[in-house]
């Protein structure tokens, strides 16, 4: 059985956060390196659901960057911050 990326992302979100969650858009940023070349530089690949507008892609990326930055800041201060709901 073959599954689409849209279905896989939706199933993952529902399993992790609850059946009532609805995926409205998604992006994946994947770290890559060319395994056949010794010393190859690291890179990245970005994929997203079809039809996701570019301004929404930028918003999702910025939200992710902000979240990681804040998590690192609180961790470096020795505090944990409460996690917001995943929406």
PyMOL commands that set and color helices and strands:
alter all, ss='L'
color gray80, all
select helices_A, chain A and resi 5-17+54-76
alter helices_A, ss='H'
color red, helices_A
select strands_A, chain A and resi 27-33+42-48
alter strands_A, ss='S'
color yellow, strands_A
deselect
rebuild
show_as cartoon
